[in-house]
């Protein structure tokens, strides 16, 4: 799905943000549609870390699993504290940026990933001229800044140093979380046996 809940960026030109009330029933409906035909385990691949979007993902998981015979897993950013694969120090160590902890929206890492996958989408001549935008996004969120514009009123919609991005950085950064995510997804379903639980409870 090309759209999600993006309240942090919705006041930047070109951002389309869905409300939780729109996103939740749509995704939940897709999951329930497949579950009617016997599918029991679903993986939602998510690279969107906006807190509003993650809240919607948590609600989708809760709604889908409420009937007890569906399991929803996440590949990528997940609601709650489990995002080790996405913020792994081995990934940030690849960056040239002097402030990797402040590389967020459209900074070096995200620009490098696009260069690795769809380089034609990056206007490199412009990216090379962009000065770094060092904003402590985590702190801004903690003190209640609800949009990127409020975090950096004179900014251009990026945080970090996109001029430092290289395609080779993006390729390496895409491989490392993929391995960690795969390991996590393989381990999670092992403790999930809804049919056996149902039988023990006399409902199977």
PyMOL commands that place a pseudoatom at each C-alpha (Angstrom):
pseudoatom trace, name=CA, resn=UNK, resi=1, chain=A, elem=C, hetatm=0, pos=[0.000, 0.000, 0.000]
pseudoatom trace, name=CA, resn=UNK, resi=2, chain=A, elem=C, hetatm=0, pos=[1.583, 3.329, -1.009]
pseudoatom trace, name=CA, resn=UNK, resi=3, chain=A, elem=C, hetatm=0, pos=[-0.120, 5.366, 1.739]
pseudoatom trace, name=CA, resn=UNK, resi=4, chain=A, elem=C, hetatm=0, pos=[-0.198, 5.253, 5.513]
pseudoatom trace, name=CA, resn=UNK, resi=5, chain=A, elem=C, hetatm=0, pos=[-0.670, 7.457, 8.544]
pseudoatom trace, name=CA, resn=UNK, resi=6, chain=A, elem=C, hetatm=0, pos=[1.877, 10.293, 8.269]
pseudoatom trace, name=CA, resn=UNK, resi=7, chain=A, elem=C, hetatm=0, pos=[0.874, 12.997, 10.754]
pseudoatom trace, name=CA, resn=UNK, resi=8, chain=A, elem=C, hetatm=0, pos=[4.511, 14.033, 11.308]
pseudoatom trace, name=CA, resn=UNK, resi=9, chain=A, elem=C, hetatm=0, pos=[4.967, 15.025, 7.670]
pseudoatom trace, name=CA, resn=UNK, resi=10, chain=A, elem=C, hetatm=0, pos=[1.419, 15.955, 6.664]
pseudoatom trace, name=CA, resn=UNK, resi=11, chain=A, elem=C, hetatm=0, pos=[2.123, 19.701, 6.631]
pseudoatom trace, name=CA, resn=UNK, resi=12, chain=A, elem=C, hetatm=0, pos=[4.928, 19.250, 4.072]
pseudoatom trace, name=CA, resn=UNK, resi=13, chain=A, elem=C, hetatm=0, pos=[3.867, 19.636, 0.445]
pseudoatom trace, name=CA, resn=UNK, resi=14, chain=A, elem=C, hetatm=0, pos=[3.130, 16.360, -1.291]
pseudoatom trace, name=CA, resn=UNK, resi=15, chain=A, elem=C, hetatm=0, pos=[2.440, 14.293, 1.828]
pseudoatom trace, name=CA, resn=UNK, resi=16, chain=A, elem=C, hetatm=0, pos=[-0.764, 12.236, 1.827]
pseudoatom trace, name=CA, resn=UNK, resi=17, chain=A, elem=C, hetatm=0, pos=[-1.653, 11.040, 5.316]
pseudoatom trace, name=CA, resn=UNK, resi=18, chain=A, elem=C, hetatm=0, pos=[-4.458, 8.580, 6.017]
pseudoatom trace, name=CA, resn=UNK, resi=19, chain=A, elem=C, hetatm=0, pos=[-6.276, 8.702, 9.326]
pseudoatom trace, name=CA, resn=UNK, resi=20, chain=A, elem=C, hetatm=0, pos=[-6.202, 5.704, 11.640]
pseudoatom trace, name=CA, resn=UNK, resi=21, chain=A, elem=C, hetatm=0, pos=[-9.939, 5.428, 11.062]
pseudoatom trace, name=CA, resn=UNK, resi=22, chain=A, elem=C, hetatm=0, pos=[-9.270, 4.868, 7.351]
pseudoatom trace, name=CA, resn=UNK, resi=23, chain=A, elem=C, hetatm=0, pos=[-6.131, 2.721, 7.522]
pseudoatom trace, name=CA, resn=UNK, resi=24, chain=A, elem=C, hetatm=0, pos=[-7.180, 0.323, 10.284]
pseudoatom trace, name=CA, resn=UNK, resi=25, chain=A, elem=C, hetatm=0, pos=[-10.378, -1.118, 8.740]
pseudoatom trace, name=CA, resn=UNK, resi=26, chain=A, elem=C, hetatm=0, pos=[-8.812, -1.362, 5.279]
pseudoatom trace, name=CA, resn=UNK, resi=27, chain=A, elem=C, hetatm=0, pos=[-5.823, -3.460, 6.362]
pseudoatom trace, name=CA, resn=UNK, resi=28, chain=A, elem=C, hetatm=0, pos=[-7.865, -5.439, 8.879]
pseudoatom trace, name=CA, resn=UNK, resi=29, chain=A, elem=C, hetatm=0, pos=[-10.423, -6.166, 6.149]
pseudoatom trace, name=CA, resn=UNK, resi=30, chain=A, elem=C, hetatm=0, pos=[-7.720, -7.522, 3.828]
pseudoatom trace, name=CA, resn=UNK, resi=31, chain=A, elem=C, hetatm=0, pos=[-6.402, -9.792, 6.584]
pseudoatom trace, name=CA, resn=UNK, resi=32, chain=A, elem=C, hetatm=0, pos=[-9.861, -11.060, 7.444]
pseudoatom trace, name=CA, resn=UNK, resi=33, chain=A, elem=C, hetatm=0, pos=[-10.615, -11.635, 3.772]
pseudoatom trace, name=CA, resn=UNK, resi=34, chain=A, elem=C, hetatm=0, pos=[-7.617, -13.956, 3.441]
pseudoatom trace, name=CA, resn=UNK, resi=35, chain=A, elem=C, hetatm=0, pos=[-8.324, -15.616, 6.797]
pseudoatom trace, name=CA, resn=UNK, resi=36, chain=A, elem=C, hetatm=0, pos=[-11.727, -16.751, 5.512]
pseudoatom trace, name=CA, resn=UNK, resi=37, chain=A, elem=C, hetatm=0, pos=[-9.827, -18.910, 3.029]
pseudoatom trace, name=CA, resn=UNK, resi=38, chain=A, elem=C, hetatm=0, pos=[-7.603, -20.531, 5.638]
pseudoatom trace, name=CA, resn=UNK, resi=39, chain=A, elem=C, hetatm=0, pos=[-4.642, -18.157, 5.975]
pseudoatom trace, name=CA, resn=UNK, resi=40, chain=A, elem=C, hetatm=0, pos=[-3.606, -17.858, 9.616]
pseudoatom trace, name=CA, resn=UNK, resi=41, chain=A, elem=C, hetatm=0, pos=[-0.295, -15.986, 9.708]
pseudoatom trace, name=CA, resn=UNK, resi=42, chain=A, elem=C, hetatm=0, pos=[0.320, -12.562, 8.174]
pseudoatom trace, name=CA, resn=UNK, resi=43, chain=A, elem=C, hetatm=0, pos=[3.486, -10.466, 7.893]
pseudoatom trace, name=CA, resn=UNK, resi=44, chain=A, elem=C, hetatm=0, pos=[3.042, -6.710, 7.513]
pseudoatom trace, name=CA, resn=UNK, resi=45, chain=A, elem=C, hetatm=0, pos=[6.169, -5.252, 5.923]
pseudoatom trace, name=CA, resn=UNK, resi=46, chain=A, elem=C, hetatm=0, pos=[6.547, -1.729, 7.229]
pseudoatom trace, name=CA, resn=UNK, resi=47, chain=A, elem=C, hetatm=0, pos=[9.301, 0.859, 6.782]
pseudoatom trace, name=CA, resn=UNK, resi=48, chain=A, elem=C, hetatm=0, pos=[7.221, 3.733, 8.142]
pseudoatom trace, name=CA, resn=UNK, resi=49, chain=A, elem=C, hetatm=0, pos=[8.202, 4.777, 11.692]
pseudoatom trace, name=CA, resn=UNK, resi=50, chain=A, elem=C, hetatm=0, pos=[5.806, 7.691, 12.194]
pseudoatom trace, name=CA, resn=UNK, resi=51, chain=A, elem=C, hetatm=0, pos=[4.353, 7.192, 15.717]
pseudoatom trace, name=CA, resn=UNK, resi=52, chain=A, elem=C, hetatm=0, pos=[0.860, 7.724, 14.323]
pseudoatom trace, name=CA, resn=UNK, resi=53, chain=A, elem=C, hetatm=0, pos=[1.394, 4.949, 11.783]
pseudoatom trace, name=CA, resn=UNK, resi=54, chain=A, elem=C, hetatm=0, pos=[2.798, 2.580, 14.410]
pseudoatom trace, name=CA, resn=UNK, resi=55, chain=A, elem=C, hetatm=0, pos=[-0.252, 3.202, 16.599]
pseudoatom trace, name=CA, resn=UNK, resi=56, chain=A, elem=C, hetatm=0, pos=[-2.416, 2.241, 13.629]
pseudoatom trace, name=CA, resn=UNK, resi=57, chain=A, elem=C, hetatm=0, pos=[-0.342, -0.938, 13.140]
pseudoatom trace, name=CA, resn=UNK, resi=58, chain=A, elem=C, hetatm=0, pos=[-0.877, -1.874, 16.794]
pseudoatom trace, name=CA, resn=UNK, resi=59, chain=A, elem=C, hetatm=0, pos=[-4.636, -1.436, 16.408]
pseudoatom trace, name=CA, resn=UNK, resi=60, chain=A, elem=C, hetatm=0, pos=[-4.631, -3.496, 13.205]
pseudoatom trace, name=CA, resn=UNK, resi=61, chain=A, elem=C, hetatm=0, pos=[-2.795, -6.327, 14.958]
pseudoatom trace, name=CA, resn=UNK, resi=62, chain=A, elem=C, hetatm=0, pos=[-5.216, -6.212, 17.888]
pseudoatom trace, name=CA, resn=UNK, resi=63, chain=A, elem=C, hetatm=0, pos=[-8.276, -6.217, 15.634]
pseudoatom trace, name=CA, resn=UNK, resi=64, chain=A, elem=C, hetatm=0, pos=[-7.012, -9.020, 13.410]
pseudoatom trace, name=CA, resn=UNK, resi=65, chain=A, elem=C, hetatm=0, pos=[-5.959, -11.249, 16.310]
pseudoatom trace, name=CA, resn=UNK, resi=66, chain=A, elem=C, hetatm=0, pos=[-9.101, -10.643, 18.371]
pseudoatom trace, name=CA, resn=UNK, resi=67, chain=A, elem=C, hetatm=0, pos=[-10.719, -13.845, 17.040]
pseudoatom trace, name=CA, resn=UNK, resi=68, chain=A, elem=C, hetatm=0, pos=[-7.799, -15.932, 18.255]
pseudoatom trace, name=CA, resn=UNK, resi=69, chain=A, elem=C, hetatm=0, pos=[-6.903, -17.813, 15.074]
pseudoatom trace, name=CA, resn=UNK, resi=70, chain=A, elem=C, hetatm=0, pos=[-4.800, -15.207, 13.241]
pseudoatom trace, name=CA, resn=UNK, resi=71, chain=A, elem=C, hetatm=0, pos=[-1.261, -14.088, 14.009]
pseudoatom trace, name=CA, resn=UNK, resi=72, chain=A, elem=C, hetatm=0, pos=[0.115, -10.770, 12.724]
pseudoatom trace, name=CA, resn=UNK, resi=73, chain=A, elem=C, hetatm=0, pos=[3.898, -10.283, 12.552]
pseudoatom trace, name=CA, resn=UNK, resi=74, chain=A, elem=C, hetatm=0, pos=[5.915, -7.277, 11.421]
pseudoatom trace, name=CA, resn=UNK, resi=75, chain=A, elem=C, hetatm=0, pos=[8.918, -7.053, 9.121]
pseudoatom trace, name=CA, resn=UNK, resi=76, chain=A, elem=C, hetatm=0, pos=[10.575, -3.688, 9.641]
pseudoatom trace, name=CA, resn=UNK, resi=77, chain=A, elem=C, hetatm=0, pos=[9.295, -1.092, 12.067]
pseudoatom trace, name=CA, resn=UNK, resi=78, chain=A, elem=C, hetatm=0, pos=[6.839, -2.572, 14.547]
pseudoatom trace, name=CA, resn=UNK, resi=79, chain=A, elem=C, hetatm=0, pos=[4.674, -1.064, 17.288]
pseudoatom trace, name=CA, resn=UNK, resi=80, chain=A, elem=C, hetatm=0, pos=[6.364, -1.305, 20.652]
pseudoatom trace, name=CA, resn=UNK, resi=81, chain=A, elem=C, hetatm=0, pos=[10.075, -1.565, 21.494]
pseudoatom trace, name=CA, resn=UNK, resi=82, chain=A, elem=C, hetatm=0, pos=[10.975, -4.329, 19.013]
pseudoatom trace, name=CA, resn=UNK, resi=83, chain=A, elem=C, hetatm=0, pos=[12.787, -2.515, 16.196]
pseudoatom trace, name=CA, resn=UNK, resi=84, chain=A, elem=C, hetatm=0, pos=[16.303, -3.815, 16.716]
pseudoatom trace, name=CA, resn=UNK, resi=85, chain=A, elem=C, hetatm=0, pos=[16.745, -4.736, 13.071]
pseudoatom trace, name=CA, resn=UNK, resi=86, chain=A, elem=C, hetatm=0, pos=[15.914, -1.229, 11.872]
pseudoatom trace, name=CA, resn=UNK, resi=87, chain=A, elem=C, hetatm=0, pos=[18.080, 0.752, 14.300]
pseudoatom trace, name=CA, resn=UNK, resi=88, chain=A, elem=C, hetatm=0, pos=[20.973, -1.674, 14.567]
pseudoatom trace, name=CA, resn=UNK, resi=89, chain=A, elem=C, hetatm=0, pos=[24.371, -0.028, 15.289]
pseudoatom trace, name=CA, resn=UNK, resi=90, chain=A, elem=C, hetatm=0, pos=[25.922, -2.040, 12.440]
pseudoatom trace, name=CA, resn=UNK, resi=91, chain=A, elem=C, hetatm=0, pos=[23.715, -0.086, 10.058]
pseudoatom trace, name=CA, resn=UNK, resi=92, chain=A, elem=C, hetatm=0, pos=[24.440, 3.373, 11.443]
pseudoatom trace, name=CA, resn=UNK, resi=93, chain=A, elem=C, hetatm=0, pos=[28.162, 2.500, 11.393]
pseudoatom trace, name=CA, resn=UNK, resi=94, chain=A, elem=C, hetatm=0, pos=[27.961, 2.466, 7.583]
pseudoatom trace, name=CA, resn=UNK, resi=95, chain=A, elem=C, hetatm=0, pos=[27.140, 6.175, 7.434]
pseudoatom trace, name=CA, resn=UNK, resi=96, chain=A, elem=C, hetatm=0, pos=[29.556, 8.994, 6.700]
pseudoatom trace, name=CA, resn=UNK, resi=97, chain=A, elem=C, hetatm=0, pos=[27.422, 11.357, 8.758]
pseudoatom trace, name=CA, resn=UNK, resi=98, chain=A, elem=C, hetatm=0, pos=[29.026, 12.795, 11.918]
pseudoatom trace, name=CA, resn=UNK, resi=99, chain=A, elem=C, hetatm=0, pos=[25.608, 12.529, 13.603]
pseudoatom trace, name=CA, resn=UNK, resi=100, chain=A, elem=C, hetatm=0, pos=[24.093, 9.166, 12.638]
pseudoatom trace, name=CA, resn=UNK, resi=101, chain=A, elem=C, hetatm=0, pos=[21.601, 9.341, 15.502]
pseudoatom trace, name=CA, resn=UNK, resi=102, chain=A, elem=C, hetatm=0, pos=[20.087, 12.403, 13.802]
pseudoatom trace, name=CA, resn=UNK, resi=103, chain=A, elem=C, hetatm=0, pos=[19.719, 10.822, 10.362]
pseudoatom trace, name=CA, resn=UNK, resi=104, chain=A, elem=C, hetatm=0, pos=[15.977, 10.611, 9.955]
pseudoatom trace, name=CA, resn=UNK, resi=105, chain=A, elem=C, hetatm=0, pos=[13.540, 11.633, 7.257]
pseudoatom trace, name=CA, resn=UNK, resi=106, chain=A, elem=C, hetatm=0, pos=[15.300, 11.817, 3.840]
pseudoatom trace, name=CA, resn=UNK, resi=107, chain=A, elem=C, hetatm=0, pos=[18.734, 12.039, 5.435]
pseudoatom trace, name=CA, resn=UNK, resi=108, chain=A, elem=C, hetatm=0, pos=[21.850, 10.130, 4.404]
pseudoatom trace, name=CA, resn=UNK, resi=109, chain=A, elem=C, hetatm=0, pos=[20.504, 6.637, 5.098]
pseudoatom trace, name=CA, resn=UNK, resi=110, chain=A, elem=C, hetatm=0, pos=[17.154, 6.952, 3.339]
pseudoatom trace, name=CA, resn=UNK, resi=111, chain=A, elem=C, hetatm=0, pos=[18.690, 8.804, 0.384]
pseudoatom trace, name=CA, resn=UNK, resi=112, chain=A, elem=C, hetatm=0, pos=[21.345, 6.073, 0.097]
pseudoatom trace, name=CA, resn=UNK, resi=113, chain=A, elem=C, hetatm=0, pos=[18.652, 3.385, 0.018]
pseudoatom trace, name=CA, resn=UNK, resi=114, chain=A, elem=C, hetatm=0, pos=[16.815, 5.127, -2.807]
pseudoatom trace, name=CA, resn=UNK, resi=115, chain=A, elem=C, hetatm=0, pos=[20.099, 5.533, -4.700]
pseudoatom trace, name=CA, resn=UNK, resi=116, chain=A, elem=C, hetatm=0, pos=[20.623, 1.777, -4.360]
pseudoatom trace, name=CA, resn=UNK, resi=117, chain=A, elem=C, hetatm=0, pos=[17.162, 0.805, -5.609]
pseudoatom trace, name=CA, resn=UNK, resi=118, chain=A, elem=C, hetatm=0, pos=[15.828, 3.654, -7.773]
pseudoatom trace, name=CA, resn=UNK, resi=119, chain=A, elem=C, hetatm=0, pos=[18.680, 6.118, -8.444]
pseudoatom trace, name=CA, resn=UNK, resi=120, chain=A, elem=C, hetatm=0, pos=[16.645, 7.884, -11.128]
pseudoatom trace, name=CA, resn=UNK, resi=121, chain=A, elem=C, hetatm=0, pos=[14.385, 9.263, -8.382]
pseudoatom trace, name=CA, resn=UNK, resi=122, chain=A, elem=C, hetatm=0, pos=[17.204, 11.206, -6.684]
pseudoatom trace, name=CA, resn=UNK, resi=123, chain=A, elem=C, hetatm=0, pos=[18.150, 14.615, -8.037]
pseudoatom trace, name=CA, resn=UNK, resi=124, chain=A, elem=C, hetatm=0, pos=[21.783, 14.238, -7.112]
pseudoatom trace, name=CA, resn=UNK, resi=125, chain=A, elem=C, hetatm=0, pos=[22.895, 17.697, -8.134]
pseudoatom trace, name=CA, resn=UNK, resi=126, chain=A, elem=C, hetatm=0, pos=[20.377, 19.172, -5.707]
pseudoatom trace, name=CA, resn=UNK, resi=127, chain=A, elem=C, hetatm=0, pos=[21.103, 16.614, -2.963]
pseudoatom trace, name=CA, resn=UNK, resi=128, chain=A, elem=C, hetatm=0, pos=[24.821, 17.426, -3.053]
pseudoatom trace, name=CA, resn=UNK, resi=129, chain=A, elem=C, hetatm=0, pos=[24.074, 21.098, -2.374]
pseudoatom trace, name=CA, resn=UNK, resi=130, chain=A, elem=C, hetatm=0, pos=[21.797, 20.508, 0.610]
pseudoatom trace, name=CA, resn=UNK, resi=131, chain=A, elem=C, hetatm=0, pos=[23.363, 21.544, 3.936]
pseudoatom trace, name=CA, resn=UNK, resi=132, chain=A, elem=C, hetatm=0, pos=[22.998, 19.192, 6.904]
pseudoatom trace, name=CA, resn=UNK, resi=133, chain=A, elem=C, hetatm=0, pos=[19.875, 19.660, 9.033]
pseudoatom trace, name=CA, resn=UNK, resi=134, chain=A, elem=C, hetatm=0, pos=[20.761, 18.508, 12.538]
pseudoatom trace, name=CA, resn=UNK, resi=135, chain=A, elem=C, hetatm=0, pos=[17.552, 18.125, 14.543]
pseudoatom trace, name=CA, resn=UNK, resi=136, chain=A, elem=C, hetatm=0, pos=[17.120, 15.896, 17.593]
pseudoatom trace, name=CA, resn=UNK, resi=137, chain=A, elem=C, hetatm=0, pos=[13.902, 14.247, 16.436]
pseudoatom trace, name=CA, resn=UNK, resi=138, chain=A, elem=C, hetatm=0, pos=[13.650, 11.908, 19.439]
pseudoatom trace, name=CA, resn=UNK, resi=139, chain=A, elem=C, hetatm=0, pos=[13.837, 14.805, 21.861]
pseudoatom trace, name=CA, resn=UNK, resi=140, chain=A, elem=C, hetatm=0, pos=[11.384, 16.840, 19.789]
pseudoatom trace, name=CA, resn=UNK, resi=141, chain=A, elem=C, hetatm=0, pos=[8.891, 13.975, 19.940]
pseudoatom trace, name=CA, resn=UNK, resi=142, chain=A, elem=C, hetatm=0, pos=[9.446, 13.636, 23.688]
pseudoatom trace, name=CA, resn=UNK, resi=143, chain=A, elem=C, hetatm=0, pos=[8.552, 17.293, 24.313]
pseudoatom trace, name=CA, resn=UNK, resi=144, chain=A, elem=C, hetatm=0, pos=[5.412, 17.086, 22.210]
pseudoatom trace, name=CA, resn=UNK, resi=145, chain=A, elem=C, hetatm=0, pos=[6.373, 18.397, 18.756]
pseudoatom trace, name=CA, resn=UNK, resi=146, chain=A, elem=C, hetatm=0, pos=[3.723, 16.814, 16.564]
pseudoatom trace, name=CA, resn=UNK, resi=147, chain=A, elem=C, hetatm=0, pos=[5.006, 17.619, 13.058]
pseudoatom trace, name=CA, resn=UNK, resi=148, chain=A, elem=C, hetatm=0, pos=[8.334, 17.906, 11.256]
pseudoatom trace, name=CA, resn=UNK, resi=149, chain=A, elem=C, hetatm=0, pos=[7.599, 21.554, 10.531]
pseudoatom trace, name=CA, resn=UNK, resi=150, chain=A, elem=C, hetatm=0, pos=[7.276, 22.283, 14.244]
pseudoatom trace, name=CA, resn=UNK, resi=151, chain=A, elem=C, hetatm=0, pos=[10.586, 20.516, 14.828]
pseudoatom trace, name=CA, resn=UNK, resi=152, chain=A, elem=C, hetatm=0, pos=[12.347, 22.622, 12.193]
pseudoatom trace, name=CA, resn=UNK, resi=153, chain=A, elem=C, hetatm=0, pos=[10.141, 25.535, 11.022]
pseudoatom trace, name=CA, resn=UNK, resi=154, chain=A, elem=C, hetatm=0, pos=[12.656, 26.737, 8.417]
pseudoatom trace, name=CA, resn=UNK, resi=155, chain=A, elem=C, hetatm=0, pos=[13.586, 23.280, 7.202]
pseudoatom trace, name=CA, resn=UNK, resi=156, chain=A, elem=C, hetatm=0, pos=[13.035, 21.679, 3.795]
pseudoatom trace, name=CA, resn=UNK, resi=157, chain=A, elem=C, hetatm=0, pos=[11.545, 18.384, 4.924]
pseudoatom trace, name=CA, resn=UNK, resi=158, chain=A, elem=C, hetatm=0, pos=[14.714, 16.394, 5.610]
pseudoatom trace, name=CA, resn=UNK, resi=159, chain=A, elem=C, hetatm=0, pos=[16.746, 15.615, 8.719]
pseudoatom trace, name=CA, resn=UNK, resi=160, chain=A, elem=C, hetatm=0, pos=[20.390, 14.686, 8.469]
pseudoatom trace, name=CA, resn=UNK, resi=161, chain=A, elem=C, hetatm=0, pos=[22.918, 14.952, 5.631]
pseudoatom trace, name=CA, resn=UNK, resi=162, chain=A, elem=C, hetatm=0, pos=[21.539, 13.691, 2.295]
pseudoatom trace, name=CA, resn=UNK, resi=163, chain=A, elem=C, hetatm=0, pos=[24.604, 15.024, 0.440]
pseudoatom trace, name=CA, resn=UNK, resi=164, chain=A, elem=C, hetatm=0, pos=[26.662, 12.243, 2.042]
pseudoatom trace, name=CA, resn=UNK, resi=165, chain=A, elem=C, hetatm=0, pos=[24.504, 9.444, 0.603]
pseudoatom trace, name=CA, resn=UNK, resi=166, chain=A, elem=C, hetatm=0, pos=[26.092, 6.783, -1.607]
pseudoatom trace, name=CA, resn=UNK, resi=167, chain=A, elem=C, hetatm=0, pos=[24.463, 3.858, -3.385]
pseudoatom trace, name=CA, resn=UNK, resi=168, chain=A, elem=C, hetatm=0, pos=[26.925, 1.361, -1.884]
pseudoatom trace, name=CA, resn=UNK, resi=169, chain=A, elem=C, hetatm=0, pos=[25.880, 2.495, 1.602]
pseudoatom trace, name=CA, resn=UNK, resi=170, chain=A, elem=C, hetatm=0, pos=[22.266, 1.888, 0.688]
pseudoatom trace, name=CA, resn=UNK, resi=171, chain=A, elem=C, hetatm=0, pos=[22.951, -1.593, -0.660]
pseudoatom trace, name=CA, resn=UNK, resi=172, chain=A, elem=C, hetatm=0, pos=[24.817, -2.616, 2.486]
pseudoatom trace, name=CA, resn=UNK, resi=173, chain=A, elem=C, hetatm=0, pos=[22.180, -1.058, 4.729]
pseudoatom trace, name=CA, resn=UNK, resi=174, chain=A, elem=C, hetatm=0, pos=[19.380, -2.952, 2.986]
pseudoatom trace, name=CA, resn=UNK, resi=175, chain=A, elem=C, hetatm=0, pos=[21.106, -6.330, 3.381]
pseudoatom trace, name=CA, resn=UNK, resi=176, chain=A, elem=C, hetatm=0, pos=[21.817, -6.146, 7.101]
pseudoatom trace, name=CA, resn=UNK, resi=177, chain=A, elem=C, hetatm=0, pos=[18.305, -5.557, 8.443]
pseudoatom trace, name=CA, resn=UNK, resi=178, chain=A, elem=C, hetatm=0, pos=[16.966, -8.141, 5.997]
pseudoatom trace, name=CA, resn=UNK, resi=179, chain=A, elem=C, hetatm=0, pos=[18.997, -10.864, 7.724]
pseudoatom trace, name=CA, resn=UNK, resi=180, chain=A, elem=C, hetatm=0, pos=[17.953, -9.728, 11.201]
pseudoatom trace, name=CA, resn=UNK, resi=181, chain=A, elem=C, hetatm=0, pos=[14.296, -9.460, 10.213]
pseudoatom trace, name=CA, resn=UNK, resi=182, chain=A, elem=C, hetatm=0, pos=[14.380, -12.950, 8.686]
pseudoatom trace, name=CA, resn=UNK, resi=183, chain=A, elem=C, hetatm=0, pos=[15.803, -14.442, 11.875]
pseudoatom trace, name=CA, resn=UNK, resi=184, chain=A, elem=C, hetatm=0, pos=[13.146, -12.695, 13.955]
pseudoatom trace, name=CA, resn=UNK, resi=185, chain=A, elem=C, hetatm=0, pos=[10.277, -13.817, 11.737]
pseudoatom trace, name=CA, resn=UNK, resi=186, chain=A, elem=C, hetatm=0, pos=[11.473, -17.426, 11.774]
pseudoatom trace, name=CA, resn=UNK, resi=187, chain=A, elem=C, hetatm=0, pos=[11.610, -17.487, 15.581]
pseudoatom trace, name=CA, resn=UNK, resi=188, chain=A, elem=C, hetatm=0, pos=[8.282, -15.821, 16.364]
pseudoatom trace, name=CA, resn=UNK, resi=189, chain=A, elem=C, hetatm=0, pos=[5.772, -18.357, 14.955]
pseudoatom trace, name=CA, resn=UNK, resi=190, chain=A, elem=C, hetatm=0, pos=[7.320, -21.262, 16.902]
pseudoatom trace, name=CA, resn=UNK, resi=191, chain=A, elem=C, hetatm=0, pos=[5.298, -20.452, 20.034]
pseudoatom trace, name=CA, resn=UNK, resi=192, chain=A, elem=C, hetatm=0, pos=[2.029, -19.907, 18.169]
pseudoatom trace, name=CA, resn=UNK, resi=193, chain=A, elem=C, hetatm=0, pos=[-0.295, -22.891, 17.933]
pseudoatom trace, name=CA, resn=UNK, resi=194, chain=A, elem=C, hetatm=0, pos=[-3.908, -21.642, 17.878]
pseudoatom trace, name=CA, resn=UNK, resi=195, chain=A, elem=C, hetatm=0, pos=[-5.338, -25.019, 16.848]
pseudoatom trace, name=CA, resn=UNK, resi=196, chain=A, elem=C, hetatm=0, pos=[-3.713, -26.790, 19.800]
pseudoatom trace, name=CA, resn=UNK, resi=197, chain=A, elem=C, hetatm=0, pos=[-4.900, -24.082, 22.224]
pseudoatom trace, name=CA, resn=UNK, resi=198, chain=A, elem=C, hetatm=0, pos=[-8.406, -24.409, 20.847]
pseudoatom trace, name=CA, resn=UNK, resi=199, chain=A, elem=C, hetatm=0, pos=[-8.331, -28.189, 21.339]
pseudoatom trace, name=CA, resn=UNK, resi=200, chain=A, elem=C, hetatm=0, pos=[-7.156, -27.838, 24.940]
pseudoatom trace, name=CA, resn=UNK, resi=201, chain=A, elem=C, hetatm=0, pos=[-9.978, -25.404, 25.622]
pseudoatom trace, name=CA, resn=UNK, resi=202, chain=A, elem=C, hetatm=0, pos=[-12.552, -27.778, 24.160]
pseudoatom trace, name=CA, resn=UNK, resi=203, chain=A, elem=C, hetatm=0, pos=[-13.333, -25.570, 21.169]
pseudoatom trace, name=CA, resn=UNK, resi=204, chain=A, elem=C, hetatm=0, pos=[-11.312, -27.280, 18.447]
for i in range(1, 204): cmd.bond("trace and resi %d" % i, "trace and resi %d" % (i + 1))
show_as sticks, trace
zoom trace
